[in-house]
Amino acid sequence: MTARVSPADGAAWVTGASSGIGRGVALELAKRGWRVFATARRRQELEALAREASTLSGTVEAAPGDVTDRAGLAAIVEGIEAKTPIALAFLNAGAHFRDAPGDLGGEAFAKTVALNLLGVVNAYNPAFNAMRRRRKGQIAIMASLAGYGGMPVDSAYSPSKAAAIVFAEGCRFTAARENVMVQVVNPGFIRTPLTEGNLYPMPFLMDCAEASRRIVDGFERGGFEIAFPRRLVWTMKLLRALPYSLYFAIVSRSASAARVTKT
């Protein structure tokens, strides 16, 4: 069984750390004594994050970069590794872009997949290779409960998160042989810039700080999946266990009720 890591084993690397859950997790890790390297495109936001963490028991250091830049991410990992081993990687960068009505599969669809799936793969590859050489490490991949099944929306978000879940499942097998732990993070609705534009009901909406604490608790606890809130998790899992005829009927009815509620 692969071992969980601690600040004594090296640093934490967080992608998508300039806002939302990535920022919250970076701060929570620093509170718990980690040296955190924070990656995102917005250098100023990362530097502000580092200043905010300056009073905590750990530290946050800016490591700006774009997760869609495969070579650039490899260089970031190499630079961190030159200073300290990366013991924990939280591959969190992601977004939700929407195409114009009637243009499904357009530029926004491609950008969402590039961030939510290819960005994870681009970060996973150099982080895993570094950990494999030491035969120790922990990688958590950000997905979502939205990846549990198809939802009645024309967007790439749910498909990209479903792919992230399957990617994490597959990586778990190879990583375990190298004594590297792989986890998947599947939260429900979290109050972040990503959800601000949602025009539909968001049951069990959770504050970002609480979600960040639960995620880091999950890092420390181990196991494959970090999923919450439980009521929504089990509802979604039960839906996926139903025959398709029932699944489509229940989800369609729920979506219709949600539209009426918002109207």
VMD Tcl script that draws the C-alpha trace (Angstrom):
set ca {
  {0.00 0.00 0.00}
  {1.36 3.40 -0.98}
  {2.22 5.71 1.90}
  {0.76 9.16 2.44}
  {3.23 12.04 2.42}
  {3.86 14.88 4.86}
  {5.74 18.21 4.81}
  {8.84 16.32 5.95}
  {8.91 14.56 2.55}
  {9.15 17.74 0.47}
  {6.94 20.44 -1.01}
  {3.40 20.62 -2.35}
  {2.65 21.82 -5.87}
  {-0.80 23.27 -6.63}
  {-1.99 24.23 -10.11}
  {-4.86 26.63 -10.69}
  {-3.82 28.34 -7.46}
  {-4.69 31.95 -8.25}
  {-8.36 31.66 -7.22}
  {-11.10 29.36 -5.99}
  {-10.33 25.91 -4.66}
  {-6.69 25.96 -5.79}
  {-6.06 29.11 -3.81}
  {-7.94 27.77 -0.80}
  {-6.06 24.48 -0.80}
  {-2.70 26.25 -1.14}
  {-3.50 28.31 1.97}
  {-4.80 25.29 3.88}
  {-1.63 23.35 3.09}
  {0.50 26.29 4.24}
  {-1.50 26.42 7.49}
  {-0.51 22.79 8.03}
  {3.18 23.46 7.58}
  {3.70 22.77 3.88}
  {6.03 24.64 1.59}
  {3.69 25.24 -1.36}
  {4.58 26.13 -4.93}
  {1.56 27.76 -6.57}
  {1.07 27.70 -10.33}
  {-1.36 29.73 -12.45}
  {-1.08 32.21 -15.27}
  {-1.70 35.33 -13.13}
  {1.59 36.12 -11.43}
  {0.17 39.06 -9.45}
  {-2.51 36.87 -7.90}
  {0.10 34.28 -6.94}
  {2.31 36.92 -5.35}
  {-0.69 38.21 -3.36}
  {-1.35 34.63 -2.25}
  {2.26 34.29 -1.13}
  {1.97 37.48 0.92}
  {-1.25 36.27 2.55}
  {0.47 33.02 3.54}
  {3.47 34.81 5.07}
  {2.01 34.63 8.58}
  {1.25 30.90 8.40}
  {3.42 28.03 9.59}
  {4.22 27.07 6.01}
  {4.93 29.16 2.92}
  {3.57 29.75 -0.57}
  {5.90 30.55 -3.46}
  {4.77 31.72 -6.89}
  {5.59 29.43 -9.80}
  {3.61 31.02 -12.65}
  {2.74 28.97 -15.70}
  {0.02 27.77 -18.05}
  {-1.17 24.15 -17.72}
  {-1.83 24.01 -21.46}
  {1.92 24.57 -22.03}
  {3.32 21.05 -21.72}
  {6.99 22.03 -22.00}
  {6.48 24.96 -19.65}
  {5.01 22.76 -16.94}
  {7.88 20.31 -17.26}
  {10.26 23.22 -16.74}
  {8.33 24.36 -13.65}
  {8.56 20.89 -12.12}
  {12.26 20.74 -12.92}
  {12.79 24.12 -11.25}
  {10.93 23.09 -8.09}
  {12.73 19.77 -7.96}
  {16.05 21.62 -8.09}
  {15.08 23.25 -4.78}
  {13.15 20.48 -3.03}
  {11.32 17.25 -3.92}
  {7.66 17.54 -4.85}
  {5.98 15.21 -2.37}
  {2.37 16.24 -3.05}
  {0.81 17.54 -6.26}
  {-2.74 18.86 -6.48}
  {-3.61 19.13 -10.18}
  {-6.51 21.51 -9.90}
  {-6.43 23.97 -12.81}
  {-9.70 24.01 -14.70}
  {-12.53 26.13 -16.02}
  {-15.92 26.06 -17.69}
  {-16.31 27.92 -20.98}
  {-19.62 27.92 -22.85}
  {-20.08 27.99 -26.60}
  {-22.73 30.19 -28.15}
  {-26.12 28.49 -28.56}
  {-26.06 26.20 -31.58}
  {-22.26 26.05 -31.70}
  {-21.57 22.98 -29.54}
  {-17.98 21.81 -29.94}
  {-16.63 25.24 -30.74}
  {-13.74 27.19 -29.26}
  {-15.14 27.20 -25.73}
  {-15.59 23.42 -25.76}
  {-11.98 22.94 -26.89}
  {-10.66 25.38 -24.23}
  {-12.55 23.55 -21.48}
  {-11.15 20.17 -22.49}
  {-7.66 21.63 -22.88}
  {-7.72 22.93 -19.30}
  {-9.72 20.27 -17.46}
  {-8.20 17.19 -19.07}
  {-5.07 17.96 -21.07}
  {-3.90 20.42 -18.40}
  {-4.11 17.62 -15.84}
  {-2.14 15.25 -18.06}
  {0.49 17.91 -18.78}
  {1.05 18.40 -15.04}
  {0.77 14.74 -14.10}
  {3.52 13.53 -16.41}
  {6.51 15.47 -14.98}
  {5.25 15.25 -11.39}
  {4.78 11.49 -11.56}
  {8.14 10.92 -13.24}
  {9.88 12.86 -10.46}
  {8.06 10.89 -7.76}
  {8.65 7.57 -9.49}
  {12.40 8.08 -9.35}
  {12.15 8.42 -5.56}
  {9.42 5.79 -5.28}
  {7.35 8.12 -3.12}
  {4.73 10.78 -3.70}
  {1.07 11.68 -3.79}
  {-0.91 13.16 -6.69}
  {-4.51 14.40 -6.41}
  {-6.46 15.09 -9.59}
  {-9.31 17.58 -9.53}
  {-12.52 16.33 -11.10}
  {-16.13 16.88 -9.99}
  {-19.38 15.16 -9.12}
  {-20.47 16.57 -12.49}
  {-18.30 13.87 -14.02}
  {-20.45 11.08 -12.58}
  {-22.92 11.24 -15.47}
  {-24.31 13.21 -18.35}
  {-26.30 16.30 -17.43}
  {-28.82 18.19 -19.60}
  {-26.42 20.98 -20.57}
  {-24.60 21.60 -23.84}
  {-21.07 22.02 -22.57}
  {-17.73 20.25 -22.16}
  {-17.57 20.54 -18.38}
  {-19.17 17.23 -17.37}
  {-17.46 15.22 -20.15}
  {-14.07 16.72 -19.31}
  {-14.51 15.92 -15.61}
  {-15.68 12.38 -16.42}
  {-12.50 11.96 -18.44}
  {-10.42 13.28 -15.53}
  {-12.00 10.66 -13.23}
  {-11.24 7.84 -15.65}
  {-7.71 9.17 -16.17}
  {-7.13 9.12 -12.40}
  {-8.51 5.58 -12.16}
  {-6.14 4.37 -14.83}
  {-3.13 6.15 -13.36}
  {-3.83 4.61 -9.97}
  {-2.77 1.16 -11.24}
  {0.59 2.25 -12.67}
  {1.38 4.65 -9.85}
  {0.74 2.07 -7.13}
  {3.49 -0.13 -8.58}
  {5.86 2.82 -8.15}
  {4.71 3.54 -4.56}
  {2.99 6.78 -5.68}
  {-0.54 7.45 -4.43}
  {-3.09 8.81 -6.90}
  {-6.35 10.35 -5.69}
  {-9.33 11.98 -7.38}
  {-11.20 14.94 -5.89}
  {-14.93 15.07 -6.67}
  {-16.63 17.99 -4.91}
  {-20.17 19.19 -5.40}
  {-21.08 22.86 -5.72}
  {-18.48 25.19 -4.19}
  {-18.79 28.95 -3.88}
  {-16.00 30.06 -6.27}
  {-15.67 32.30 -9.34}
  {-16.45 29.18 -11.42}
  {-19.98 28.86 -9.97}
  {-20.83 32.56 -9.79}
  {-22.42 32.53 -13.23}
  {-24.57 29.42 -12.71}
  {-28.26 30.21 -13.29}
  {-29.62 26.96 -11.85}
  {-30.09 25.69 -8.29}
  {-26.92 24.41 -6.61}
  {-27.91 22.07 -3.76}
  {-25.65 21.92 -0.71}
  {-23.54 24.86 -1.95}
  {-20.40 24.97 0.20}
  {-17.98 27.75 1.08}
  {-14.56 27.48 -0.52}
  {-12.67 27.45 2.80}
  {-14.68 24.49 4.07}
  {-14.20 22.62 0.80}
  {-10.46 23.28 0.94}
  {-10.27 21.87 4.47}
  {-12.11 18.74 3.38}
  {-9.78 18.26 0.43}
  {-6.62 18.55 2.52}
  {-8.16 16.27 5.14}
  {-8.59 13.80 2.29}
  {-4.92 14.11 1.34}
  {-4.00 13.21 4.91}
  {-6.54 10.42 5.18}
  {-5.57 8.69 1.94}
  {-7.81 6.48 -0.14}
  {-8.66 7.00 -3.79}
  {-11.67 9.33 -3.86}
  {-12.20 12.57 -1.94}
  {-15.88 13.36 -2.53}
  {-18.36 15.60 -0.74}
  {-20.98 16.55 0.37}
  {-22.06 13.01 1.15}
  {-25.77 13.55 0.51}
  {-25.07 14.70 -3.03}
  {-22.36 12.09 -3.59}
  {-24.65 9.19 -2.74}
  {-27.52 10.66 -4.73}
  {-25.30 10.83 -7.80}
  {-23.87 7.35 -7.24}
  {-27.36 5.88 -6.90}
  {-28.49 7.63 -10.07}
  {-25.60 6.06 -12.00}
  {-26.57 2.61 -10.72}
  {-30.06 2.90 -12.23}
  {-31.05 1.62 -15.68}
  {-30.76 4.33 -18.31}
  {-34.54 4.59 -18.69}
  {-34.87 5.59 -15.03}
  {-31.72 7.74 -15.04}
  {-32.92 9.85 -17.97}
  {-36.42 10.17 -16.55}
  {-35.26 11.30 -13.09}
  {-32.61 13.72 -14.32}
  {-34.98 15.22 -16.90}
  {-37.69 15.72 -14.30}
  {-35.19 17.33 -11.89}
  {-33.89 19.64 -14.58}
  {-37.43 20.72 -15.50}
  {-38.24 21.42 -11.86}
  {-35.04 23.47 -11.55}
  {-35.99 25.60 -14.55}
  {-39.41 26.29 -13.07}
  {-37.84 27.20 -9.73}
  {-35.45 29.69 -11.30}
  {-38.22 31.19 -13.45}
}
mol new
graphics top color blue
foreach p $ca { graphics top sphere $p radius 0.5 }
foreach p [lrange $ca 0 end-1] q [lrange $ca 1 end] { graphics top cylinder $p $q radius 0.2 }
display resetview
